[in-house]
Amino acid sequence: MFLFVAFLIFSGALLGASYYVYTVPREEESRALTARLREIRAKSGGPRAARGVSDLMIQEQRGRFSGVADFLAWLGPARRLQEHIEQADLKYKAGDVLSLSVVIAVVVYFLLGLFGMSLLALRFVFALAAASLPIAWIRRTRNRRLRKFEEILPDSIDLFNRSMKAGHNIHAGLETIAGETLDPVKMEFRKVVEELALGSQLEPALHNLGRRVPLIDLKFFITGLILQRQTGANMVAVLENLSVLIRERLNLAAKMKAATTQQRFSAGLLCALPFVVGLGFWVVKPEYIRLLYTDETGSKFLTYAIVSEIIGILIIRKISNPKL
């Protein structure tokens, strides 16, 4: 009965966290959009409403845990996390994500104590691993989006070059990319075109693009456009070579990934083996596994095994993912 109640509490906490992560931000966006439309209607309603019209300003929307976000921003990690969230094209706030991670860590820590895990260090390791899941999901989403951007970038550069050869200027070339390519390239260049349409200079708009998409190939493209604007040089040949270089590097990465498939599969199997063996013992002989988190000596060995496993996974991941 006690285990069933603990399971219900844990399931309720996970469902609450899932509801917060996936539903609450969308509801906030809908309410903000409705309020903004209502404000625009009020401002355009006549002379009486026009007296209360304020200047148009871009204001950052505050999250639910704005105070916690300000404190974490003062410490430093929230700024880096917020950059990753923006690069992943998500609508969350860093303070909300970190607050959710803290809540998950506390819930997991106390639930493990309810299940009989006595060693505090082991409970802390499991709680820390559970708290890192939202941040890991954001990083995974960001990396997947950047990889897709990098795959589409060579075709976008070729499209820009054809526009330049046809006699168009840089603005028309950027508009061509924003209108003819696929997301996420289309989305990011559309933001550049919108900034230019609102009166921004070309260089700040391109620098903002490089900040939103931190890819070295895109930075080369941005540098070429800025040099062409400042010096008037012909950058078409340079950009053509850049697109060829990006394609060759992507092809080399694909060949390396195909050549190391067996080794990466072996590494993944080796990393998953302790979990599979532990699950098997839990089904066949649960008393063997129970000693690892009820006995003090067993908990120390389990803590050492988990830390060693994590370090080994990180080392294998670093070796199997070379930077090209």
C-alpha positions as CSV (number, residue, x, y, z in Angstrom):
1,M,0.0,0.0,0.0
2,F,2.8,2.4,0.8
3,L,4.6,1.7,-2.5
4,F,1.3,2.3,-4.3
5,V,0.8,5.7,-2.6
6,A,4.4,6.7,-3.4
7,F,3.9,5.6,-7.0
8,L,0.7,7.8,-7.2
9,I,2.6,10.8,-5.8
10,F,5.5,10.4,-8.2
11,S,3.1,9.9,-11.2
12,G,1.2,13.0,-10.2
13,A,4.3,15.1,-9.9
14,L,5.4,13.9,-13.4
15,L,2.0,14.7,-14.9
16,G,2.0,18.1,-13.3
17,A,5.5,18.9,-14.6
18,S,4.5,17.7,-18.1
19,Y,1.4,19.9,-18.0
20,Y,3.4,22.9,-17.0
21,V,6.1,22.4,-19.7
22,Y,3.8,21.7,-22.6
23,T,0.5,23.4,-21.8
24,V,1.1,26.5,-19.7
25,P,3.4,28.3,-22.1
26,R,0.9,27.9,-24.9
27,E,-1.9,29.2,-22.7
28,E,0.2,32.2,-21.8
29,E,0.9,33.0,-25.4
30,S,-2.8,32.8,-26.3
31,R,-3.7,35.1,-23.4
32,A,-1.0,37.6,-24.4
33,L,-2.1,37.6,-28.0
34,T,-5.8,38.1,-27.0
35,A,-4.8,41.0,-24.7
36,R,-2.7,42.6,-27.4
37,L,-5.5,42.4,-29.9
38,R,-7.9,43.9,-27.4
39,E,-5.5,46.7,-26.7
40,I,-5.1,47.4,-30.4
41,R,-8.9,47.6,-30.9
42,A,-9.1,50.0,-27.9
43,K,-6.5,52.2,-29.3
44,S,-8.1,52.4,-32.7
45,G,-11.6,53.0,-31.3
46,G,-11.7,56.7,-31.6
47,P,-10.4,60.0,-30.1
48,R,-11.2,58.9,-26.6
49,A,-9.2,55.8,-26.9
50,A,-6.4,57.6,-28.8
51,R,-5.6,59.8,-25.8
52,G,-4.2,56.7,-23.9
53,V,-2.0,55.5,-26.8
54,S,1.6,54.8,-25.7
55,D,4.7,54.3,-27.8
56,L,5.3,51.0,-29.4
57,M,8.0,49.2,-27.5
58,I,9.3,45.6,-27.5
59,Q,9.0,44.3,-23.9
60,E,10.2,40.9,-22.7
61,Q,7.5,38.7,-21.4
62,R,8.1,37.7,-17.8
63,G,7.9,34.1,-16.7
64,R,6.0,32.7,-13.8
65,F,9.1,32.6,-11.7
66,S,10.6,35.9,-12.6
67,G,12.1,36.5,-9.2
68,V,14.0,33.2,-9.4
69,A,15.0,34.0,-13.0
70,D,16.5,37.3,-11.9
71,F,18.5,35.6,-9.1
72,L,19.8,32.9,-11.5
73,A,20.6,35.5,-14.1
74,W,22.6,37.3,-11.5
75,L,24.5,34.0,-10.8
76,G,25.1,33.5,-14.6
77,P,23.7,30.1,-15.8
78,A,20.3,31.4,-16.8
79,R,21.8,33.6,-19.5
80,R,23.5,30.7,-21.2
81,L,20.3,28.6,-20.9
82,Q,18.1,31.3,-22.3
83,E,20.4,31.6,-25.3
84,H,20.0,27.8,-25.9
85,I,16.3,28.1,-25.6
86,E,16.1,30.9,-28.1
87,Q,18.4,29.0,-30.5
88,A,16.1,25.9,-30.1
89,D,13.2,28.2,-31.1
90,L,11.3,27.4,-27.9
91,K,9.1,29.8,-25.9
92,Y,10.2,28.9,-22.4
93,K,12.0,31.1,-19.9
94,A,15.3,30.0,-18.4
95,G,14.0,30.8,-14.9
96,D,11.0,28.6,-15.4
97,V,13.0,25.7,-16.7
98,L,15.5,25.9,-13.8
99,S,12.7,26.2,-11.3
100,L,11.1,23.1,-12.8
101,S,14.5,21.3,-12.6
102,V,14.7,22.2,-8.9
103,V,11.2,20.9,-8.3
104,I,11.9,17.6,-10.0
105,A,15.1,17.2,-8.0
106,V,13.4,17.8,-4.7
107,V,10.5,15.4,-5.6
108,V,12.9,12.6,-6.7
109,Y,15.1,13.1,-3.7
110,F,12.2,12.6,-1.2
111,L,10.6,9.8,-3.2
112,L,13.8,7.8,-3.1
113,G,13.9,8.3,0.6
114,L,10.3,7.0,0.8
115,F,11.4,3.9,-1.2
116,G,14.1,3.1,1.4
117,M,17.2,4.5,-0.2
118,S,19.3,5.6,2.8
119,L,22.5,6.9,1.4
120,L,22.2,10.7,0.9
121,A,24.9,10.9,-1.8
122,L,23.1,8.3,-4.0
123,R,19.8,10.0,-3.6
124,F,21.5,13.3,-4.6
125,V,23.0,11.7,-7.7
126,F,19.6,10.4,-8.9
127,A,17.9,13.7,-8.1
128,L,20.6,15.6,-10.1
129,A,20.2,13.2,-13.0
130,A,16.4,13.7,-13.0
131,A,16.7,17.5,-12.7
132,S,19.0,17.6,-15.8
133,L,16.3,16.0,-18.1
134,P,14.6,19.3,-19.1
135,I,17.9,21.0,-19.8
136,A,19.1,17.9,-21.8
137,W,15.9,18.0,-23.8
138,I,16.4,21.7,-24.7
139,R,20.0,21.0,-25.7
140,R,18.9,18.1,-27.9
141,T,16.2,20.2,-29.6
142,R,18.7,23.0,-30.2
143,N,21.3,20.6,-31.7
144,R,18.7,19.0,-34.0
145,R,17.6,22.4,-35.2
146,L,21.2,23.6,-35.8
147,R,22.0,20.4,-37.7
148,K,18.9,20.9,-40.0
149,F,19.9,24.5,-40.5
150,E,23.4,23.4,-41.5
151,E,22.1,20.9,-44.0
152,I,19.9,23.5,-45.8
153,L,22.5,26.3,-45.6
154,P,24.5,25.3,-48.8
155,D,21.4,25.4,-51.0
156,S,20.5,28.7,-49.5
157,I,23.9,30.2,-50.3
158,D,23.6,29.0,-53.9
159,L,20.1,30.6,-54.1
160,F,21.6,33.9,-52.8
161,N,24.5,33.6,-55.3
162,R,22.0,33.2,-58.2
163,S,20.1,36.2,-57.0
164,M,23.3,38.3,-56.9
165,K,24.3,37.1,-60.4
166,A,20.9,38.2,-61.7
167,G,21.8,41.8,-60.6
168,H,19.9,42.0,-57.3
169,N,21.3,43.7,-54.2
170,I,21.9,42.1,-50.8
171,H,18.5,42.9,-49.5
172,A,16.8,41.2,-52.4
173,G,19.0,38.2,-52.0
174,L,18.1,37.9,-48.3
175,E,14.4,38.2,-49.2
176,T,14.9,35.4,-51.7
177,I,16.3,33.1,-49.0
178,A,13.5,34.1,-46.7
179,G,10.9,33.3,-49.2
180,E,12.2,30.2,-51.2
181,T,14.0,28.0,-48.6
182,L,12.8,25.7,-45.9
183,D,12.6,26.1,-42.1
184,P,14.6,26.8,-40.0
185,V,16.6,28.8,-42.5
186,K,13.5,30.5,-43.9
187,M,12.4,31.5,-40.4
188,E,15.7,33.0,-39.4
189,F,16.3,35.0,-42.6
190,R,12.7,36.2,-42.4
191,K,13.6,37.7,-39.1
192,V,16.5,39.5,-40.8
193,V,14.2,40.8,-43.5
194,E,11.7,42.0,-40.9
195,E,14.4,43.8,-39.0
196,L,15.6,45.5,-42.2
197,A,12.0,46.5,-43.0
198,L,11.6,48.1,-39.6
199,G,14.7,50.3,-40.2
200,S,17.6,48.3,-38.8
201,Q,21.0,48.5,-40.5
202,L,22.3,45.4,-42.3
203,E,25.2,44.7,-40.1
204,P,23.3,44.6,-36.8
205,A,20.6,42.4,-38.4
206,L,23.3,40.0,-39.6
207,H,25.0,39.9,-36.3
208,N,21.7,39.1,-34.6
209,L,21.3,36.3,-37.1
210,G,24.8,35.0,-36.1
211,R,23.9,35.2,-32.4
212,R,20.6,33.2,-32.9
213,V,22.3,30.6,-35.1
214,P,25.9,30.0,-33.8
215,L,27.3,28.1,-36.8
216,I,30.8,28.8,-38.1
217,D,29.6,28.4,-41.7
218,L,26.9,31.0,-41.2
219,K,29.4,33.3,-39.6
220,F,31.6,33.0,-42.8
221,F,28.5,33.9,-44.9
222,I,27.7,36.9,-42.7
223,T,31.3,38.1,-42.8
224,G,31.3,37.8,-46.6
225,L,28.2,39.9,-46.9
226,I,29.5,42.6,-44.5
227,L,32.8,42.8,-46.5
228,Q,31.0,43.0,-49.8
229,R,28.9,45.9,-48.4
230,Q,31.9,47.7,-47.0
231,T,34.4,47.2,-49.8
232,G,32.2,46.6,-52.8
233,A,34.1,43.4,-53.7
234,N,32.7,40.5,-55.7
235,M,31.9,37.9,-53.1
236,V,30.0,35.5,-55.4
237,A,33.0,33.3,-56.0
238,V,33.9,33.2,-52.3
239,L,30.3,32.2,-51.4
240,E,30.3,29.5,-54.1
241,N,33.5,28.1,-52.6
242,L,31.9,28.3,-49.1
243,S,28.8,26.3,-50.2
244,V,31.1,23.6,-51.8
245,L,33.2,23.5,-48.6
246,I,30.1,23.0,-46.5
247,R,28.8,20.2,-48.7
248,E,32.1,18.4,-48.7
249,R,32.4,18.7,-44.9
250,L,28.8,17.3,-44.5
251,N,29.6,14.4,-46.9
252,L,32.8,13.6,-44.9
253,A,30.8,13.6,-41.6
254,A,28.2,11.3,-43.2
255,K,30.9,8.9,-44.4
256,M,32.6,8.9,-41.0
257,K,29.3,8.2,-39.3
258,A,28.6,5.3,-41.7
259,A,32.2,3.9,-41.2
260,T,31.9,4.0,-37.4
261,T,28.4,2.6,-37.1
262,Q,29.6,-0.8,-35.8
263,Q,31.9,0.9,-33.2
264,R,29.2,3.3,-32.0
265,F,26.7,0.4,-31.7
266,S,29.2,-1.6,-29.6
267,A,29.8,1.5,-27.4
268,G,26.0,1.9,-26.9
269,L,25.6,-1.8,-26.1
270,L,28.5,-1.6,-23.6
271,C,27.0,1.5,-21.9
272,A,23.5,-0.1,-21.8
273,L,24.8,-3.5,-20.5
274,P,24.9,-2.5,-16.7
275,F,21.3,-1.3,-16.9
276,V,20.1,-4.4,-18.7
277,V,21.9,-6.7,-16.2
278,G,20.5,-4.7,-13.2
279,L,17.0,-4.9,-14.6
280,G,17.4,-8.7,-15.1
281,F,18.6,-9.2,-11.6
282,W,15.7,-7.1,-10.3
283,V,13.3,-9.4,-12.0
284,V,15.0,-12.7,-11.1
285,K,16.6,-11.9,-7.7
286,P,15.3,-8.6,-6.4
287,E,17.1,-9.2,-3.0
288,Y,20.4,-8.8,-4.8
289,I,19.5,-5.4,-6.1
290,R,17.8,-4.3,-2.9
291,L,21.1,-4.4,-1.0
292,L,22.5,-1.8,-3.3
293,Y,20.2,0.9,-2.0
294,T,19.2,-0.3,1.5
295,D,22.7,-1.3,2.8
296,E,25.2,1.5,3.4
297,T,28.1,-0.4,1.8
298,G,26.0,-1.4,-1.2
299,S,24.9,2.2,-1.6
300,K,28.5,3.3,-1.8
301,F,29.3,0.7,-4.4
302,L,26.2,1.7,-6.4
303,T,27.2,5.4,-6.2
304,Y,30.7,4.6,-7.5
305,A,29.2,2.5,-10.3
306,I,26.8,5.2,-11.4
307,V,29.5,7.9,-11.4
308,S,31.9,5.6,-13.3
309,E,29.1,4.8,-15.8
310,I,28.4,8.5,-16.5
311,I,32.0,9.3,-16.9
312,G,32.5,6.4,-19.3
313,I,29.4,7.4,-21.4
314,L,30.7,11.0,-21.6
315,I,34.2,9.8,-22.7
316,I,32.8,7.4,-25.3
317,R,30.5,10.1,-26.6
318,K,33.4,12.5,-26.9
319,I,35.5,10.0,-28.8
320,S,32.6,8.9,-31.2
321,N,31.6,12.5,-32.1
322,P,34.7,14.3,-33.6
323,K,34.4,17.9,-34.7
324,L,34.9,18.4,-38.4
